[in-house]
């Protein structure tokens, strides 16, 4: 097992530790938010949907989110395309 930094360890191509666990929790929460948004999309304007998707992705990335990507996701949801957000059991190491 190789230590990247305290709370972040790599072993057999996967990352472990408290930081990896936190990233997986954020990823799962983002998936739950996007699922709810897809169910509620008919009750929102495009601007509201954009804002909620933006905030969900910002929660996951903890940084800036590409507005073009968010607009693309809004369009997909409006066309009825179901967004898949599969949460892995372990965090793969790039």
Backbone as CSV, one residue per row, in Angstrom:
resi,resn,N_x,N_y,N_z,CA_x,CA_y,CA_z,C_x,C_y,C_z
1,UNK,0.848,-1.166,0.000,0.000,0.000,0.000,0.897,1.234,0.000
2,UNK,0.606,2.160,-0.896,1.400,3.380,-1.026,0.605,4.557,-0.483
3,UNK,1.221,5.332,0.382,0.580,6.512,0.953,0.816,7.704,0.036
4,UNK,-0.272,8.295,-0.441,-0.177,9.508,-1.257,-0.063,10.712,-0.332
5,UNK,-0.955,10.766,0.627,-0.917,11.749,1.703,-1.740,11.165,2.844
6,UNK,-1.699,11.777,3.985,-2.426,11.255,5.141,-3.910,11.119,4.792
7,UNK,-4.447,9.910,4.950,-5.852,9.661,4.657,-6.129,9.293,3.210
8,UNK,-5.067,9.052,2.433,-5.219,8.758,1.005,-4.173,7.724,0.627
9,UNK,-4.593,6.475,0.443,-3.679,5.373,0.181,-4.068,4.662,-1.108
10,UNK,-3.073,4.201,-1.867,-3.313,3.478,-3.114,-2.873,2.034,-2.930
11,UNK,-3.742,1.128,-3.382,-3.421,-0.303,-3.333,-4.173,-0.997,-4.465
12,UNK,-3.440,-1.736,-5.293,-4.014,-2.501,-6.403,-4.911,-1.670,-7.306
13,UNK,-4.520,-0.443,-7.590,-5.246,0.406,-8.522,-6.458,1.127,-7.956
14,UNK,-6.649,1.043,-6.645,-7.769,1.733,-6.003,-7.256,2.596,-4.866
15,UNK,-8.012,3.648,-4.561,-7.645,4.582,-3.501,-8.505,4.281,-2.277
16,UNK,-7.881,4.303,-1.109,-8.561,4.034,0.154,-8.237,5.140,1.146
17,UNK,-8.945,5.160,2.236,-8.684,6.115,3.301,-9.838,7.080,3.472
18,UNK,-9.710,7.945,4.460,-10.809,8.858,4.786,-11.107,9.842,3.659
19,UNK,-10.081,10.273,2.936,-10.320,11.195,1.819,-11.043,10.494,0.673
20,UNK,-10.679,9.261,0.390,-11.367,8.494,-0.649,-12.811,8.223,-0.239
21,UNK,-13.020,7.911,1.022,-14.392,7.687,1.521,-15.239,8.941,1.373
22,UNK,-14.657,10.089,1.668,-15.382,11.358,1.536,-15.740,11.619,0.073
23,UNK,-14.828,11.340,-0.833,-15.104,11.538,-2.261,-16.235,10.617,-2.722
24,UNK,-16.224,9.369,-2.265,-17.301,8.440,-2.628,-18.646,8.891,-2.059
25,UNK,-18.643,9.425,-0.853,-19.897,9.943,-0.276,-20.425,11.126,-1.080
26,UNK,-19.529,12.041,-1.487,-19.947,13.179,-2.312,-20.487,12.696,-3.657
27,UNK,-19.836,11.699,-4.226,-20.270,11.136,-5.505,-21.668,10.533,-5.373
28,UNK,-21.896,9.770,-4.300,-23.206,9.148,-4.071,-24.279,10.207,-3.835
29,UNK,-23.967,11.225,-3.057,-24.933,12.299,-2.791,-25.290,13.040,-4.076
30,UNK,-24.311,13.270,-4.932,-24.580,13.913,-6.211,-25.510,13.055,-7.053
31,UNK,-25.304,11.754,-7.046,-26.193,10.848,-7.771,-27.622,10.922,-7.256
32,UNK,-27.779,10.976,-5.940,-29.122,11.100,-5.357,-29.774,12.421,-5.763
33,UNK,-28.993,13.489,-5.743,-29.527,14.798,-6.142,-29.967,14.787,-7.606
34,UNK,-29.138,14.220,-8.469,-29.491,14.174,-9.887,-30.715,13.297,-10.132
35,UNK,-30.838,12.209,-9.397,-32.041,11.367,-9.523,-33.295,12.153,-9.146
36,UNK,-33.231,12.877,-8.031,-34.378,13.698,-7.613,-34.698,14.763,-8.659
37,UNK,-33.659,15.383,-9.197,-33.869,16.423,-10.208,-34.580,15.872,-11.436
38,UNK,-34.205,14.683,-11.833,-34.836,14.091,-13.004,-36.307,13.786,-12.757
39,UNK,-36.632,13.447,-11.525,-38.035,13.193,-11.177,-38.839,14.490,-11.108
40,UNK,-38.197,15.577,-10.683,-38.877,16.859,-10.488,-38.719,17.815,-11.662
41,UNK,-38.038,17.414,-12.724,-37.688,18.313,-13.824,-38.905,18.970,-14.466
42,UNK,-40.024,18.270,-14.536,-41.216,18.826,-15.178,-41.798,20.010,-14.416
43,UNK,-41.455,20.133,-13.143,-42.003,21.218,-12.324,-41.082,22.434,-12.270
44,UNK,-39.945,22.382,-12.988,-38.960,23.463,-12.939,-38.787,24.120,-14.298
45,UNK,-38.390,25.373,-14.267,-37.984,26.051,-15.496,-36.581,25.571,-15.853
46,UNK,-36.150,25.892,-17.067,-34.790,25.519,-17.468,-33.749,26.179,-16.567
47,UNK,-34.006,27.423,-16.179,-33.058,28.133,-15.305,-32.967,27.463,-13.936
48,UNK,-34.109,27.043,-13.392,-34.096,26.353,-12.101,-33.376,25.018,-12.216
49,UNK,-33.653,24.285,-13.288,-32.991,22.993,-13.489,-31.494,23.181,-13.652
50,UNK,-31.095,24.187,-14.434,-29.682,24.503,-14.614,-29.023,24.758,-13.261
51,UNK,-29.665,25.607,-12.451,-29.108,25.965,-11.141,-28.952,24.739,-10.242
52,UNK,-29.960,23.900,-10.204,-29.900,22.723,-9.323,-28.855,21.720,-9.801
53,UNK,-28.740,21.522,-11.108,-27.697,20.623,-11.633,-26.326,21.216,-11.338
54,UNK,-26.179,22.514,-11.564,-24.912,23.192,-11.292,-24.505,22.994,-9.836
55,UNK,-25.451,23.217,-8.919,-25.136,23.063,-7.490,-24.808,21.624,-7.125
56,UNK,-25.492,20.653,-7.735,-25.201,19.236,-7.460,-23.786,18.886,-7.915
57,UNK,-23.415,19.328,-9.115,-22.072,19.033,-9.618,-21.004,19.795,-8.850
58,UNK,-21.322,21.002,-8.425,-20.367,21.782,-7.624,-20.120,21.096,-6.280
59,UNK,-21.168,20.504,-5.717,-21.019,19.746,-4.469,-20.036,18.593,-4.681
60,UNK,-20.140,17.930,-5.821,-19.258,16.795,-6.093,-17.826,17.244,-6.357
61,UNK,-17.653,18.216,-7.241,-16.301,18.622,-7.628,-15.628,19.526,-6.611
62,UNK,-16.431,20.185,-5.788,-15.935,21.184,-4.838,-15.108,22.251,-5.543
63,UNK,-15.525,22.571,-6.760,-14.839,23.587,-7.543,-15.763,24.111,-8.619
64,UNK,-15.183,24.738,-9.595,-15.976,25.304,-10.681,-16.534,24.201,-11.568
65,UNK,-17.706,24.477,-12.125,-18.388,23.535,-13.000,-18.545,24.190,-14.365
66,UNK,-18.317,23.418,-15.418,-18.429,23.909,-16.782,-19.897,24.155,-17.123
67,UNK,-20.255,25.411,-17.405,-21.643,25.781,-17.695,-22.155,25.114,-18.964
68,UNK,-21.278,24.911,-19.932,-21.689,24.231,-21.167,-22.102,22.804,-20.875
69,UNK,-21.368,22.148,-20.003,-21.706,20.772,-19.612,-23.057,20.741,-18.900
70,UNK,-23.291,21.694,-18.026,-24.562,21.763,-17.310,-25.700,21.983,-18.298
71,UNK,-25.520,22.878,-19.258,-26.543,23.122,-20.275,-26.838,21.853,-21.072
72,UNK,-25.797,21.098,-21.374,-25.970,19.828,-22.089,-26.802,18.853,-21.251
73,UNK,-26.540,18.779,-19.960,-27.306,17.888,-19.081,-28.765,18.335,-18.977
74,UNK,-29.002,19.646,-18.921,-30.378,20.168,-18.908,-31.096,19.711,-20.173
75,UNK,-30.422,19.851,-21.314,-31.019,19.433,-22.579,-31.338,17.958,-22.613
76,UNK,-30.436,17.144,-22.092,-30.681,15.703,-22.059,-31.900,15.366,-21.204
77,UNK,-31.987,15.978,-20.052,-33.125,15.722,-19.162,-34.415,16.169,-19.833
78,UNK,-34.401,17.318,-20.480,-35.598,17.819,-21.158,-36.028,16.897,-22.308
79,UNK,-35.065,16.229,-22.940,-35.390,15.299,-24.019,-35.810,13.921,-23.495
80,UNK,-35.767,13.748,-22.189,-36.183,12.486,-21.590,-35.088,11.448,-21.459
81,UNK,-33.847,11.851,-21.692,-32.713,10.937,-21.532,-32.432,10.784,-20.044
82,UNK,-32.404,9.568,-19.571,-32.149,9.302,-18.153,-30.650,9.342,-17.884
83,UNK,-30.221,10.228,-16.989,-28.808,10.314,-16.617,-28.469,9.164,-15.684
84,UNK,-27.422,8.449,-16.001,-26.948,7.365,-15.137,-25.771,7.875,-14.313
85,UNK,-25.825,7.652,-13.034,-24.766,8.097,-12.118,-24.445,6.902,-11.228
86,UNK,-23.622,6.010,-11.743,-23.299,4.774,-11.034,-22.171,5.014,-10.041
87,UNK,-22.435,4.681,-8.796,-21.469,4.894,-7.726,-20.673,3.597,-7.522
88,UNK,-19.350,3.667,-7.677,-18.539,2.463,-7.482,-18.370,2.144,-5.996
89,UNK,-18.022,0.903,-5.728,-17.738,0.493,-4.342,-16.385,1.040,-3.876
90,UNK,-15.455,1.134,-4.835,-14.124,1.625,-4.525,-13.763,2.711,-5.517
91,UNK,-12.881,3.593,-5.111,-12.454,4.705,-5.958,-11.237,4.284,-6.769
92,UNK,-11.386,4.196,-8.113,-10.237,3.808,-8.916,-9.176,4.909,-8.926
93,UNK,-7.941,4.492,-9.025,-6.815,5.432,-9.059,-6.454,5.695,-10.516
94,UNK,-6.362,6.937,-10.879,-6.031,7.309,-12.265,-4.539,7.188,-12.501
